[in-house]
């Protein structure tokens, strides 16, 4: 059997139901939990039933705020970018400036629905951000929340103070066998925001979804064929060309899929992902071709194509592509830092940052990743990118926002030998009208612990500075 046949055989099954000779019995599980529920899309009838069940929570709401980390939010950002005038917002930063920005955009908080997403029910950043937003709402705030999680995590939400809030399953089929980076486009993490930006018009959603379903089989085959073509790559540097109108927002989603699925999993094997075209000769294209006039159909097809490619490529490399074991390293260090005195990083301007990077780079390093553990202003972000592109022309540079980076790239960074990681923090906003200063300080302290834990666990290839 080929990779695709094995994937189909294992999809949607509990671990004990997967035949012993199927490699995905080992490669498609996280611990003992199956994670291949994304392979086969749900039917339109199933999707329509779930969307209809949510209408009562949506009918009196006019603005929507999605809260989540990594795969729980990055696909939603891409949908939002395709209808920028619609009042749908995303927040995945503990920086008080991010909460302040969202608060300033909301016109009527009583008609706002906040939709936190957490598969585990306990994701620290999602919990802290949601508590901050709760303080902005009226006294009967529970009616302004709709949690998306797994059924087994509902009791954790209750224990954490959300017992009065409505909730629904992330998955259409109510199972729990899809991990975060595989939730788009087959779960509510994708389908609910799509439904919202299309004006809750089920006929439009049906048209898009059924067209996508009609192409799914050919998408699967083309992805499997390309994975077979690249099965001997080592290291694996991929470039992923995409349509320009979604490039800015889908970059992080694609990065997570490749980096977290394939990075630091196999001794001596390294992966790096560049979204867009690149002239670098050691990158190979993962090109999703085909005729897709509707941008939403294209987006769904692209996401599923890349999922299938990664799954089939992992089959050939014998990599478990659905877990992220190295992530536990920084989380463990974070716990150890609870209550400890944290390092105050050196403060630099852009020229000082350039000097520090120049001194830290080694000949083996092909890439520079700058990680901003704060909400940057547009001019500041542009200045950092311009400095990198002009001062380090021989390197490929990336700029990502933390702590989202920890959810999409830490796994690959842990054993990476080709990159310099530049961790940047700053002085944080201390006041946001309507939010208790102690709540904000707790968010800031958590963010600072994430920064230091990240640095301590990859410090052989990292800088830790403040702008």
N, C-alpha and C positions, 0 to 999 in steps of 0.2 A: 504493500500500500504506500501511496505517496502522502506527503504532509497534509494535504487538503482532506484526503479521505480519513486520516486519523483524527483530524480536528472535528470533522462532522460526526464521527463515531463517538467522540468524547463529549460533545457539546450538550449542555443541559443535564448532565448526569451527575449523580453523587459519585464520590471517588470509588466506592465499592462496586458500582455498576459499570465502571470503565474496564474493558478487557485487560488482562494482565500484560498482554503483548503490545498494548498501545502506549507509545512513549509519553503521551500527554497525561497519563496516569501519574507521572512524576513531574512533568514539565508544566502542567496546567493547574497546579494546586498550590495554595498558600498554606503551609502546614498540612492540615488534613482537610482543608476547605476547598471545594472545587471553585474554579474561577473562569469557566469557559461558557458562561451563560450568554455572552455577547455574540457568539459565532452565528447563531440562527436568529434572525429578527422576528419579533412578535408580529402577529397578523394585524391588519388594520382594525378588525372588529375588536380585538383586545385593546388596542390603543384607544379607540373611540370610547369604549366603556370606561376606561380609567379617566380620560379627560372629562367626560360627562360627570363623573363622580366628584370632580373638583370644582365644578361650576358654582356651587353654592358658596365656596370660599372666595371666589373671584368676583362675583357679580357686583358687589358694591365697592370694589377697589379700583383705583385709578393709577397708582404708582406701585412699582414692584422692585424690591431690593433682594438680590440673591447673595447669600453669604456662604463662603466655602473656601477650600484650599485645593490646590493642584487640579486633579482631574474633575473635582466637583464643581469647579468654577470656570476653567479655561475654555471649555467648549461653549459655555453660555456667553462669554465675552465676544466670541466670534459671531454668534447670532445677533447680539446687541449691535455690533458694528454694522450690520446690514440694514438696520433700521434705526439710525442714530437719533431720530426725532421722537422715538417712542420712549416713555418714561420708565425704562427698565435699567437698573443699575446693579453693579457688581462690586463687592468689597471683599478683599482678602488680605488686608494689611492691618496690623495692630497699631500702626502709627496714628496717634490721635488726629493728625491732619486728614487722614482718609475718612474717618467718621465725620469730621467737621465738614468736609466737602460734600458727603452724601446728605447730611442734615441741611446744608444750604440749598441743595437742589430740590428737596421735597417741598411741594406746595401745600399739601394737606396731609399731615401725618395720620390723621384719623382715617383716611382713605388709602393708606399705604399698607401693602402686604409684604412682610419680611419673610423670606424663604431660606432658612439656613439648611445646609446640606452636610450631613456627616454619616458615613456608613457605620462607623463604630459607635456613634452617639456621643463620643467624648472628645473629639478633636479639639485640642486646647484653643487654637486660634479662633475656630468657629464659635466655640462657647463664649470666649471673652468678647469678641466683636458683637455677638448677639445680645449679650448682657448690656453692652454699651448702648446699642440701638434701642433696647427696651426702655432705657431711662428717658429717651426722647418722646415716648408714646404716652397716650392718656392712661388713666388709671385702669381701664379695662383692656390692657395691652394684649392679653392672650388672643383676642380676636384678630389681632394684626400679625399673627405668626402662623406659618404653615411649615412644619418641619418635614424634610425628606430624609428618610433613614431606612434601615432594615428592620423588619418586625422584631427580631431578637434584640435590637438596640432600643426599642421603645421604652422599656423599663428603666434604662439608663437615663433617658431624657426625663422621665418622671422624677428620678432620684436627684437630678440636677436642677429641678425647679420649673420644669416645663410641662407639668402634668395637665394643666388646663388648656394647653395649646393643641389644635388639630395637627395631625401628622399623616403622612402616607408613605408607602413603600417607594424606594427609588426605582425598583424594577417593575415593569408592567405585569410580569407573571407572579409577583410577590415573593419570588425566590431571593436568595442572597449570594448568588454565584457570579457576580460581576464586580470587579474591582474598579476603583475610581477612574483610572485612565482609560478604561474600556466602556464607560457608561454612555458616551455619545457614539452613535445617534440612536441607540435602541432603548433608552430609559427615559424617565421623566426629567432627568437632568438636562436632556436635550429637547425632548418633546414638549414639556411644559413651557419653557421660554419661547419655543417656536410658535406654539398655540397663542401665546400672549401677543407677540409682535405681529402676528397675522390677524389681530383683532378678534381672537377667539372664534374664528370662522372655520368650523370643522370641515367644510367642503374644500377649502383651500389646503388645509393640512392633509386631507385625504388625497387630493390630487398629487401633492408633492410626495407623500409617503408611498403611494401605490406606484408612481413612476420609479421611485427609488427601488422598491421591491422588484420591479420588472427587470432591473439591471443587476441585481445582487449576485446572481449566479455567474455572470460573465466577469464581474468585479472580482469575485473570489478566485476564479481561474487565472486571471491576469496577475493578481498578486502572488499566487502560488508559483506561477511560472517565473516571475522576476526573482523571487526568493531563491528558487533553485539555481538560477543563473548566477547569483551572488554568493552561493553557499560557501565558497572557499575564501572569501574576503577575510583578511587578518592583517592589520586592524580594519575595522569597518567604519569608514568615513562616508556618510550619506549626505547628499544634497536632495532636498525635496522641493521641486518647483510647484508653485501654487498660483492661483489667480491673484492678481495684484490687490483686488478689493478686500480680500480676506487675509492677506499676508501679515499685516501688523498684529492682528489679534490671534491668529491661529499658530503663530510661531511657538509660543510657550506650550500649547497643547501638543504639537508635534514633537517638540523637544522632550517633553516628559515621556511620551509614548516610547521613543527610542532609547533615551538615556536611562530611564528607570527600568525599562523592560530588559535591556541587554547589557547595561554597564556594570562592571565589577562583579560579574557573575561567574566568569570562567578565567582561570589563571592565565595571565598573559594576553588576554583578549580585551581590546579597547574599542570603544565606539564614540563617535562624535557626529552631531547632526547640525546641518546648516539648512535653514529654510529659505529657499529661493535659488537663483542661479549663482554659481561660483566658478571662477576661473582656476581654482586650485585643482591641480591635476590628480591629486590622490583622493578626491571625492567622486563617488559614483552616483548617478541620478536615480532616485526612486520616483518615477514620473507616472502620475495618474492621467492617462489619456482617455479620450472619448468625447462624445458630443453631449454636452449638458447645457441646455439653454437656461434652465432655471437655476439660479445660484444656490438655492437651498438644496435642490437635488444634487448638485455638484458637491456641496459641502458634505452631505450625508454620504455620498459615494466615496469621496476622498477619505473621510474618516474610517469608513469600513475597509476600504482598500488598504490603508496603512495598518490597521489592526491585523488584517489577514496576512499582510506581508511580514510584519514582525513575528506573528505566531509561526508562520511557515519557516522563516529564517531561523528562529530559535530552535525549531525542530532539527534543522540541519546542523546547528551548532551545539545541540544538546544542552540548551540553556533553559532553566526555569524562568519564564518571562513574565510571570504574574505576581511574583513576590518582590520584596525590596529589603533584604536582610540587613544591609549596611546602615539603613536609616535608623535602626535601633541604637546604633553607636552614639549618635549625637543626642538622641532622646535620653539615653542613660546618663550621659554627661550633663544634660540639662537638669536632671533630677539631683545630681550631685552638687550642682551650683545653687540649688535652692537655699536662700539665706546667706550665701557666701558673698564676700566682697568681690565685685567684678572689676576687671581690668578697664582702665580708662585709656582708650586708644589715642595715639598721637593725632593731633589735628593738623591737616594739610590743606593747601589750596590746590588748584589744578596743576600748577607747575610742580609743586611738591609731590603730588600723586604721580605725575609722569616720572619724576626722578626715582621714586620708590619702586615703581614697576620696572624701570630700566635696570635697577640694581638687582632685583629679584629674579629676573628672567634668566633661564639657562638655555644653552643651545638646543636641548631636546624639546623645549616648550614651543609648540606650534600655535597655541591658543591662549587668549587672555579672557577670563570671565570676570566681569565686575558685578558685584552683588550689592544692590542698594537696599539696605534694611531701613528704608524710610520711603515716604511718598514724595518723589521729586517734583519740583516745578518743571515746566516744559523747557524753559531756557537752561536750567541746570542739567537736565538730561541731555539736551542737544549739545551742551558744552563738553560733557564727558565723552559722548560719542565722537565729536569732532576731534578732541584731543587724542583719542585712541587711534582713529583712522589716519591722522596726520603724523603722529609720533611713532607708530608701530606698523608701518605699511607692510612689513614682511610677516606679520602675524594676523590671524583671524580673530577678531574681537567680538565679544557678546556682552550685552548689558541686560541683566535680569533684576527683577524686584524680589527681595526677600520679605518674609520668610517663605513665599511661594516657591522660591528656588529650592528650598530644602525638600519640598514635596515633589519637585520634578527633576532635579539633577543631582542631589546629594549622593544618591546611590551610585551613579557613574563616577562622580568626583572622588569617592573614597579611595579607589585604587588607581585613579588616573595618573599617568606619568607625562602627559603631553600638555597640561594646562597649568597656568598660574591663576589662582583664585584671589580676587581682591575684594575683601569684605569691608563695606563702608557703612558707617553709622553717622549720626549727627545729633545735635541738641533737639529735643522734641517739644512740640507744643504742649503746654501744661493745662490749658483751659479750653473747654468746649461748652458753650452755653447749653444747659440742660443736663449735663453729665457730671456726676460726682467726681471731683478731682482724684479721689482714691481709686475709682474705677480706671481712670486714665493712667494713673501711676502704675497700677497692676499690669495694664497692657504694656506700658513702656518697659517695666522690669522684665516681663516675659520676653519681649522682643530683644532686650539686651542679653538675656540668658541664651536665647537662640543664637545670637551673633557669636558670643564667646564660646559656646559649645561647638558651634560649627568650626570656628577657628582652631580650637584646641584639638579637634579630631582630624584636621587636614593641614595642620600648621607647617608641615614640611614643604608644602606647595602653595602657601597662602600668605597674604598680608591682611592686617587688621588695622584700619585707620578710620579717622573721623573727618568729615568735610565741614 
